[in-house]
Amino acid sequence: MDTQEKKILVVTHSGRFHADEVMAVAALELFFAGRPYEVVRSRDPKMWGQGNYVVDVGGEFDPVRGRFDHHQAGGAGTRPDGTPYSSFGAVWKFLGTKICNGSAEVSDRIERKLGYPIDMADNGIEVYKTIYPGIHPYILHQFVGALNSTWKEGDKQTERFVETVSIFKRLLEREILVTAHELEGAAIVRKLYENSADKRLIVMDDQYPNEVLSEFPEPLFVVKPARQTGNWEVECVRNDAHGFENRKSLPKEWGGKFAEELAVQTGVPDAVFCHRACFLAVAGSKDGAIALAKIALLA
């Protein structure tokens, strides 16, 4: 058999699995791009020695030899800001750009979105602070925990691991595609901003990602088409793409009103709806949505 036809052997540890090695193996599968490979879950040093890639086990960090553990003294190194790598972050550092079709920009975005949170949690670093006592965001580590076998299910860890890698591979594929599209859309939105006469109101001809407008000081509202209904939306620009604080909310008296009631309230004949939280309003036409936005600017 030709060397190139041999299965690539990936070795990771047995027992409970975690988000870092699951995502690392998923990333490697994308990197292999259809080449045959096999994953063995083992804590046997003899097996580690046979692996083409050894992930989250083995006590070695040597990317040239495909060794991506971080449990040994010195770990897998740290990022410039001091954040340590886990097995996923280490694999992504060396292979991420190739996996992202050569785009370092997409790879860097994935690093911020998935690499940092996974690596921080696996290294025992707090990723977030709670506002409401006892209420926490549901993160990937908890999702992976739910896919491990419980104490009543017996030893089905290998079966669960294979299932989880498949899920994470699909997640990673989607995040790469979504990120590439977001970057493309953000470039379009920046041009729309630059060409807008009134930079407080940005009118789009498609559902581009408008989070990029938070980079600029002026934008307050976005008008864009709602694909599913044929209506047009007015959406508030937020201070932070990850938060819920509007720079300027729609008039509170619009909140929760529909159709004729909202049309009477606003004077816009084809007004359809305003969310009760006053971050979104809908009209039947582009002109109607722009009219709503202009009223909101003056409110």
N, C-alpha and C positions, 0 to 999 in steps of 0.2 A: 504494500500500500504506500502511495506517495505520502511524504511527511505532511503536506498541506491538507491531505484528506483525513488525517488522524483527528480524533476528537480532542478538543481542548479540554483539559481537566482543571476545574475550579474547585478548590477545597475551602470550606468554611467550617465553623465549629458545629458540633451536635448540641442537643438539648434545646432550651428555649431560644428562639430567634428574636432579633430586634430590628428596628427600622434601618440601622446603619448597614448591616451586612445584607439585608434583603434588598435595599436600594442599590448597594454596591454590585450585587450579582445581577440585578436588573440592568444596571448601566453597562456592565460587561457584556450581557447578552446583546444589547443594542450595538455595542462596539464590534462584536463578532460578526454582525450583519449577515446572519444566516449560516455561518460556518458551524459545523456540528460541535457541540460541547456537552459536557457532563458535569454535574455538581455532586460532590461527595461531602457529606457532613461528618466530620471526624475530628477527634482530639488525639489521634495517633500520629506522633512525629514522623513515622515512616511514610504515612500518607501525605503529610505536608511536603515532604521531600519530592514526591512524585507530581505535585501540582504545577501546572503552568502559571496559575494565579492562586495565591493563598490569601484569603480575605478574613480579617477580624480574628485571626488565630495564628499561632506559629511563632510569635515573639520577634518578628522581623519587619522592618520597613525598608524595602529596597525596590522601588518602582521598576528599575531596569530588569530585575529578576521576577517581577510580578508579585512581590510580597507587600501586603497592605494591612499589617496589624498595627495597633496603636496602644496595646496594653503593656508593652515593655517599657523599661526606663527610657525616657526621652520621647516616648510615643511616636507619632508620625509627623512631628513638627507642629508648628503653629503658623497661623496667618500673620500678616504684618501687624494686625491690631492685637495679636496675642491669643486669639481664639484657637484652641487646639482642633486638630483634625481627628475624625473617627475614620472608620474604613471607607464609608461612602465619600466623605470629603476628600480623602487621600486619592481614591480612584478618580474622582471627578477632576481633581487638580491636574492630573496627568493625561486624562483621556477625554475630558468634557468637551473641549473644542472640536475634537474629531467626531465625537458622538453627535454634536450639534451641526454637522455638515460644514465644519470649518469656521463657524461663526463664534468668535471669542465673545462678542457682545451677548449673544443668546446664552452661551455657557456661563458668563458672569452673572446674568440675571437668575439662572437656575441655581447657581451657587448661593446667591443671596436668599432666594425663596425657599430652597430645600436644603442646601448644603449646611448653611449656618444653623438652622433650627435642629436638624437631625444630629449634627455633630455636637452642638451645645448640650442637648438633652442627654446624649450618650456619654458625655464627659462630665455629667453632673453639674452643668451650669444652668442657672435659671434663665429661661427664654422670655418670660413675661412676668408681670405683676398683676395680681388680681385686684379688682375694684369691689366686687361683692363677695363677702366671706363664704368660702365653701363652693364657689362657682368658678369653674375653670374652662378655658377653651379646650375643645377636643382635638388633640394633636395626633400626628402620625404614630408616635410611640404608643399611644393608647389604642389606636386602630390595630396596630400590629399585635398588641397584647391580646386583643379580642380574638385574633385569628390563631393564636397559640392554643394548644389543647389545654383544657381545664383539668383540675385534679381528678374529675370524675370520668374523663373521656379516654384515659389510658394514653399510651405512647403513640400518638399520631403526628408527631412533630414534623417528620420528613414530608408527609403528605400535605400538611398545612403549609410548610415552608414553600413547597413547589407552587401551591395555589397562590400564596402571597407574592412570590416573585412575579408571577404572571400578572397579577393586579398592579404591582408597582411598575412593571415594564410598561403597561398600558398608560399608567399615570404619567410616567416620565416621557413617553412619546407625545402625549397630549400637551404636557407643559412645554416641551420643546416647540411644538407647532404653535401653540397659543402665544408663547413668548415671541416667536418670529413674526407672527401676525400683529401682535401688539406693537412691536417696534416699527413695523411698516406703517401701521395706522397712526402711530404717534407722530411720525414724520409728516403725514398728511395734515394732521391736526395743527401742528406747529405752523405749517404754511397757511392754513385757514386763519389762524390767529394773526399771523403777520399781515395778511391781506384784508383783515376785517376793519371797516371804518370805525365801528364802535366796538372796541375790544372787550367791553363788558358783556357783549352778547355774541356768541359764536354759533353760526348756522352751518350745519353739516348736511351732506347729501347721503350719508350712510351711517351705520351704527359703529363709527370709529370709537376707539377707546379714548374717552375724554379726560381720563385721570391726569394726563400730561399737562392739562391746563392749570393744574395746581402749581406748576413751575412759574407761572406768570402772575403778576399782582392784580391785573384788571378783571379777568373773566368772572362773571357772576352766574350767568345762565348759558345753557346750551340748548339749541333747538335741533332735533334730528328725527328722521322717520322711524316709525315703529313698524318693522317689517311684517309682522304677523297680521296686523289689522288694517294697514293702510293709513292709519292715523299718524299724527305728528306729536312729538313729546317736547315738553320744556323740562329740563333737568337742572337742578342747582349744582353749581361747582362747589366742591368741598375743599377745605383747607388741607386735608390730608386724605390721600386716596384710600388709606386703611381705616379712616375714622368716619364719623357720621355728622360732623359739624359743618353746616352749610355756611358759605361766606355771606350769603343773603338768602333767606327763605322766601318762598312765595307767600303772599298775604295770608295771614292766619284765618281770615274770614272765608277764604276759598276752601279750606281744609274739609275734606269729606263730602264735598258737594258734587252732584252729578248733573249732566245734561242741561235741561231747561233751567234748573235752579242756578247752576254755575254760569250759564249764558246770561241770565238776568243779572247776576252778581257782577259779572265782568264786562258785559256789553259785547262779548264776542259770540256771535250767533252759533258757531259750530263747536263751542267749548264742550268737552265730553266728561272730564273728570279731573279732580285734584285730590291727591293722596292726603289723608288726614294729617300726616306728619309734614305736609307742605314742602316736600322736596321734589315732587313730580306732578306735572299737570299735562293733560292731553287735549288736543283739539283735532277736528276732522280734517284739517288742511294745514299746509305749511304756513300760509298767511295767518291762519287762526292762531297757530302756536307762536308765531313771531309777535302777534298782537298781544297775547297773554304775557309773553316775556317782557315786552316794552311797558306794559302796565305795571308788572312786578318791579321793573327797574325804578319806576317813579314812586312806588309805594313806600 
